[in-house]
Amino acid sequence: MVDIDKSVVCRLKKGSDYFEILVDPDKALVFKKGKETNLEDILAVPGVYKDVRKGESISNDELQKNFGTRNFNEIAKKILNEGDLQFTTDQRRQFIEDKTNEIANIISRRGINPQTNTPHPPKRILNAMEQAGIHVDPFLDASAQIDKIVKDLKVILPIRFESVKVQITIPSQYAGRAYSEIKRLFEDSDERWLNDGSLQLIIQIPAGLEAELLEKMGALTKGSFTSKIVERSG
């Protein structure tokens, strides 16, 4: 059930007329991105209105005239696809904050400071984004905004995206237990079993995840492993 207090208006203008439905903002965004979503999970109220807040409904004849159908589900889908979500100032601010944090975390995980070969913490990236006056689109996928934002960040923050191949050697007493967990965590890995029963892995990851990888290896082996970077690529 959609919480009406947290719902927003989705409005479609056709000519001089407005057609509104009341929707869950998060699920409506998912629907607008083309992902299959149950309408019952999106709609707060099962009706089309001239002004949903005032409760001004629209007759079936008007719906037929403007949409060529009286089928509510078909009309609701059209309004969702072609209409605009009317967010409150607080809702829009929260969307922007969430998207900005998501982008900063992606950059931190994928990028490094080329001067130190270490990742920038998300907080440093957030500060640099603010300093550079970078604005994010709260309704566009984070991955689609990364390239431009990184380009703008480079003016004030040294940053480079690269991947590394890390060679990990795990002694025999931990190899069997660690193997399945490693394959679950790191799909892009090659393994070789050595004559003494130890396990040697080559794992390719974004450079910013190297510290996280070593931390996981330490937990799986109680610190009994060796590692070295065998290749860097940007």
C-alpha positions as CSV (number, residue, x, y, z in Angstrom):
1,M,0.0,0.0,0.0
2,V,1.4,3.4,-1.0
3,D,1.6,6.0,1.8
4,I,-0.5,8.9,0.6
5,D,1.4,11.3,2.8
6,K,4.7,10.4,0.9
7,S,3.1,10.3,-2.5
8,V,3.6,12.8,-5.3
9,V,1.6,14.0,-8.3
10,C,2.5,12.7,-11.8
11,R,1.1,15.3,-14.3
12,L,0.5,15.1,-18.0
13,K,-0.5,18.1,-20.0
14,K,-2.5,17.5,-23.2
15,G,-3.5,20.8,-24.9
16,S,-4.8,23.0,-22.2
17,D,-5.8,20.2,-19.9
18,Y,-4.0,18.5,-17.1
19,F,-4.3,14.9,-16.1
20,E,-2.9,13.8,-12.7
21,I,-2.4,10.6,-10.8
22,L,-1.0,10.2,-7.3
23,V,2.0,7.9,-7.1
24,D,4.8,6.5,-5.0
25,P,7.9,8.6,-6.2
26,D,10.5,5.9,-6.0
27,K,8.4,3.2,-7.7
28,A,7.3,5.8,-10.3
29,L,10.9,6.5,-11.2
30,V,11.6,2.8,-11.6
31,F,8.7,2.5,-13.9
32,K,9.8,5.6,-16.0
33,K,13.2,4.0,-16.4
34,G,11.5,1.1,-18.2
35,K,11.6,-1.5,-15.5
36,E,8.5,-3.6,-15.1
37,T,6.6,-2.6,-12.0
38,N,3.1,-3.5,-10.8
39,L,0.8,-0.5,-11.1
40,E,-0.8,-1.4,-7.8
41,D,2.5,-0.8,-6.1
42,I,2.9,2.7,-7.8
43,L,-0.6,4.2,-7.5
44,A,-1.7,5.8,-4.2
45,V,-5.2,6.4,-5.5
46,P,-7.0,4.5,-8.4
47,G,-8.2,7.5,-10.4
48,V,-7.3,10.3,-12.8
49,Y,-7.8,13.9,-11.8
50,K,-7.7,17.4,-13.1
51,D,-6.3,18.4,-9.8
52,V,-5.6,15.5,-7.5
53,R,-5.0,17.6,-4.4
54,K,-8.5,19.2,-4.8
55,G,-10.1,15.9,-5.7
56,E,-11.3,17.2,-9.1
57,S,-11.9,14.1,-11.1
58,I,-12.2,13.6,-14.9
59,S,-15.2,12.0,-16.6
60,N,-14.9,8.8,-18.6
61,D,-15.9,10.8,-21.7
62,E,-13.0,13.2,-21.3
63,L,-10.6,10.3,-20.8
64,Q,-11.9,8.6,-23.9
65,K,-11.6,11.8,-25.9
66,N,-8.0,12.5,-24.8
67,F,-6.6,9.0,-24.5
68,G,-8.7,6.9,-26.9
69,T,-9.6,4.6,-24.1
70,R,-11.4,4.4,-20.7
71,N,-9.0,1.7,-19.4
72,F,-7.5,3.2,-16.3
73,N,-4.3,1.1,-16.3
74,E,-3.5,2.1,-19.9
75,I,-4.2,5.7,-19.1
76,A,-2.1,5.6,-15.9
77,K,0.8,4.0,-17.8
78,K,0.7,6.8,-20.4
79,I,0.7,9.5,-17.7
80,L,3.6,7.8,-16.0
81,N,5.6,7.5,-19.2
82,E,4.9,10.9,-20.6
83,G,4.1,13.0,-17.6
84,D,6.3,14.8,-15.0
85,L,6.6,14.0,-11.4
86,Q,5.9,17.0,-9.2
87,F,8.3,16.6,-6.3
88,T,8.3,18.8,-3.3
89,T,11.4,20.9,-2.5
90,D,12.4,18.5,0.3
91,Q,11.9,15.4,-1.8
92,R,14.0,16.9,-4.6
93,R,16.7,17.9,-2.2
94,Q,16.8,14.3,-0.8
95,F,17.0,12.8,-4.2
96,I,20.0,15.1,-5.1
97,E,21.7,14.2,-1.8
98,D,21.3,10.5,-2.3
99,K,22.4,10.6,-6.0
100,T,25.5,12.8,-5.1
101,N,26.5,10.3,-2.4
102,E,26.1,7.4,-4.8
103,I,28.3,9.1,-7.4
104,A,31.0,9.9,-4.8
105,N,31.1,6.3,-3.6
106,I,31.4,5.0,-7.2
107,I,34.3,7.4,-7.9
108,S,36.0,6.4,-4.6
109,R,35.7,2.7,-5.5
110,R,36.8,3.0,-9.1
111,G,39.3,5.8,-9.0
112,I,42.6,6.6,-7.3
113,N,44.9,9.6,-6.6
114,P,47.6,9.0,-9.2
115,Q,50.1,10.9,-6.9
116,T,49.7,8.3,-4.1
117,N,48.0,5.3,-5.9
118,T,45.4,5.3,-3.1
119,P,41.7,5.9,-3.4
120,H,40.1,9.3,-2.5
121,P,37.7,8.9,0.4
122,P,34.0,9.7,-0.5
123,K,34.0,12.7,1.8
124,R,37.0,14.2,-0.1
125,I,35.2,13.7,-3.4
126,L,32.0,15.3,-2.0
127,N,33.9,18.3,-0.9
128,A,35.6,18.6,-4.3
129,M,32.3,18.3,-6.1
130,E,30.9,21.1,-3.9
131,Q,34.0,23.2,-4.5
132,A,33.8,22.7,-8.3
133,G,30.1,23.6,-8.3
134,I,29.1,20.3,-9.7
135,H,25.4,19.6,-10.0
136,V,24.0,16.1,-10.4
137,D,20.8,15.0,-12.1
138,P,18.8,13.2,-9.3
139,F,16.8,11.2,-11.9
140,L,19.6,10.1,-14.2
141,D,21.6,6.9,-13.5
142,A,24.8,7.6,-11.6
143,S,26.9,5.7,-14.0
144,A,25.7,7.9,-16.9
145,Q,27.0,11.0,-15.0
146,I,30.4,9.7,-13.9
147,D,32.5,10.6,-16.9
148,K,31.5,14.3,-17.0
149,I,31.8,14.7,-13.3
150,V,35.3,13.1,-13.2
151,K,36.3,15.5,-16.0
152,D,35.1,18.5,-14.0
153,L,36.7,17.1,-10.8
154,K,40.2,16.8,-12.4
155,V,40.5,20.6,-12.4
156,I,40.9,20.6,-8.6
157,L,41.4,16.9,-7.7
158,P,44.0,14.5,-9.2
159,I,42.1,11.4,-10.1
160,R,42.5,8.5,-12.5
161,F,40.3,5.5,-13.1
162,E,42.3,2.3,-13.4
163,S,42.0,-1.4,-12.7
164,V,44.6,-3.7,-11.1
165,K,45.4,-7.4,-11.3
166,V,46.4,-8.6,-7.8
167,Q,48.1,-11.9,-7.2
168,I,47.0,-13.5,-4.0
169,T,48.6,-16.7,-2.5
170,I,46.7,-18.5,0.2
171,P,48.3,-21.3,2.2
172,S,46.8,-24.8,2.1
173,Q,45.2,-24.7,5.6
174,Y,42.9,-21.8,4.5
175,A,42.7,-22.4,0.7
176,G,39.7,-24.8,0.7
177,R,37.6,-22.8,3.1
178,A,38.4,-19.5,1.3
179,Y,38.0,-20.7,-2.2
180,S,34.1,-20.6,-2.5
181,E,33.9,-17.3,-0.7
182,I,36.5,-15.7,-3.0
183,K,34.7,-17.0,-6.1
184,R,31.4,-15.6,-4.8
185,L,33.0,-12.2,-4.0
186,F,35.2,-11.9,-7.1
187,E,33.8,-13.4,-10.2
188,D,36.6,-12.0,-12.4
189,S,39.4,-14.2,-11.0
190,D,41.7,-17.0,-12.2
191,E,43.0,-19.6,-9.8
192,R,45.9,-22.1,-9.8
193,W,46.5,-24.8,-7.2
194,L,50.1,-25.2,-6.3
195,N,52.0,-28.4,-5.5
196,D,52.0,-27.7,-1.8
197,G,48.2,-27.3,-1.7
198,S,48.2,-23.5,-1.6
199,L,45.9,-21.5,-3.8
200,Q,47.2,-18.8,-6.1
201,L,44.6,-16.3,-7.5
202,I,44.8,-13.5,-10.0
203,I,41.9,-11.0,-9.2
204,Q,41.1,-8.0,-11.4
205,I,39.4,-5.1,-9.6
206,P,39.0,-1.3,-9.7
207,A,42.1,0.2,-8.2
208,G,40.1,1.8,-5.5
209,L,39.0,-1.6,-4.1
210,E,42.5,-2.9,-3.5
211,A,42.4,-2.1,0.3
212,E,38.9,-3.8,0.6
213,L,40.2,-6.9,-1.2
214,L,43.2,-7.2,1.1
215,E,41.0,-6.7,4.1
216,K,38.7,-9.5,3.0
217,M,41.7,-11.8,2.3
218,G,43.0,-11.1,5.8
219,A,39.7,-12.0,7.3
220,L,39.5,-15.3,5.3
221,T,43.0,-16.4,6.1
222,K,43.7,-14.8,9.5
223,G,46.3,-12.6,7.8
224,S,48.2,-15.6,6.4
225,F,48.4,-14.7,2.7
226,T,50.7,-12.8,0.3
227,S,49.8,-10.3,-2.3
228,K,51.3,-8.3,-5.1
229,I,50.1,-6.2,-8.0
230,V,51.0,-7.8,-11.3
231,E,49.4,-5.4,-13.7
232,R,47.8,-1.9,-13.8
233,S,45.7,-0.6,-16.6
234,G,43.8,2.6,-17.0
